[in-house]
Amino acid sequence: MVLKKAVAVAALVSLAACSSGGGSGSSVPQGRGILSTGGGATWQSLDSQTVQPSGADLAAFGFAVKPNSRLLVTQNDKTKNPFLGDHSSQPISATVSVTALSPGATFTYDTTNNPCGTPATVRLFFSSTGGPFAFTDYWWSDSASVTLDALKAGPQTLTATLDPATPWSDWNGQPSAANAPAFMAAAQNMTSVGLSFGGGCFFENGVGTSDGSGVFNLKSFSDGTTGTRP
């Protein structure tokens, strides 16, 4: 319960930047870097080192010693994001991996006032912005997640359905099952989708590595409407 209720405390500043003047904007939010335009979408990351994706991968970023990597999401722009709009009741899926990690390197996150002990983790995330702020504009998957340590063994795929019966948590840590109308409203007007990174009590407080090595790779992303990309 502590984990869910603490989901978005660290996310306030970073995700508030997704909108300009209370509405969804087409400009890149401050602090985000364009990583790739793979798969028809423009992918961006918050406070991460830009890395050129290899092969057919959609996007990649390098970890840093400071645990700043919080989000890897599509740009909030209709011309640069094929995943906008109504995707309610559709599955979304991301295949991810970690490469170039030094032997002995460990994944880190800020443990200040953060006693829960959950390992550094990546999970599916989406938002629906464009009006006044609401907790239910932002949703994190409870089940479609994997620890970054597990990715040392190879790529893994995260899949969750955009349905309130599938466990998601909103900005205030409330479950999708208890907020079905609000969840469906968000899923019917998605403005950004991708992955968030956190550890301990938080879903999006950022992660890093002990020596600054390692690259996170988004290998593919799909939804029930546009299909797999690439």
QUIBELBEL-V54024 format. One line per field, one symbol per residue. psi: psi as a letter, one per 40 degrees, with the letter a starting at -180 (. if undefined). Layout:
psi = ???
This chain:
psi = dddddededeedddddedihfeihieihiheihhdifieeihiiihfihhhhiibeidiiihiidhgehdihiiighdeeheeiahfieiiihhhiihifhiheiiiiihehfgedehihiiiiiiigieaihideehhhhddgiiidddedeiiihhhihghedhhihadeeiiddefddddddddefheiibiihaibeiefeiiaideeiihhhhdihiiedeahh.
